[in-house]
């Protein structure tokens, strides 16, 4: 399998985390590598990555890639149907709620000197990020994972939280369950194996 990838993209990173957790042999290719755009761009109507090329076809939506990896491995989703629903809903929540505010922070700070930052945009983005956390704190409770095993939300939310941290947005102390969970996720080998070079520089 081949994954066309953008290292700092949270949609790509969650897929890399899932692949690392499964121990799959996948060639990861940077979408900007010389000559690669002409290969991956015609494969997706979205003209975005991630794009996973398999013997069974091309998959160009990150959510569908995650479902494919779960089908392929028999893991990444809990055995119980109601827990699978929870995992999928939290996966969607990561993209639709957590990512919305963070996108404003990252897009404003990325590739700009600090004196050019729009602090109003950044602060509003941070506030939206914080507003998404109480629901997750309750859903996680004191469990090791959001469901009974490492599943979709672990990969998706880890990528979001790590990018938030890299851009100066920490999980507040009033969310101890999430802080402990994130520390555990960062200690997993998959995190070290898949984190973007940018994050390594900032550590």
Secondary structure as GFF3:
##gff-version 3
##sequence-region A 1 203
A	DSSP	beta_strand	2	5	.	.	.	ID=ss1
A	DSSP	alpha_helix	10	22	.	.	.	ID=ss2
A	DSSP	beta_strand	27	30	.	.	.	ID=ss3
A	DSSP	alpha_helix	37	40	.	.	.	ID=ss4
A	DSSP	three_ten_helix	41	43	.	.	.	ID=ss5
A	DSSP	beta_strand	51	54	.	.	.	ID=ss6
A	DSSP	beta_strand	57	59	.	.	.	ID=ss7
A	DSSP	alpha_helix	62	73	.	.	.	ID=ss8
A	DSSP	alpha_helix	81	93	.	.	.	ID=ss9
A	DSSP	pi_helix	94	98	.	.	.	ID=ss10
A	DSSP	alpha_helix	99	109	.	.	.	ID=ss11
A	DSSP	three_ten_helix	114	116	.	.	.	ID=ss12
A	DSSP	alpha_helix	119	131	.	.	.	ID=ss13
A	DSSP	alpha_helix	133	140	.	.	.	ID=ss14
A	DSSP	alpha_helix	152	166	.	.	.	ID=ss15
A	DSSP	alpha_helix	176	186	.	.	.	ID=ss16
A	DSSP	alpha_helix	189	194	.	.	.	ID=ss17
A	DSSP	alpha_helix	197	202	.	.	.	ID=ss18
###
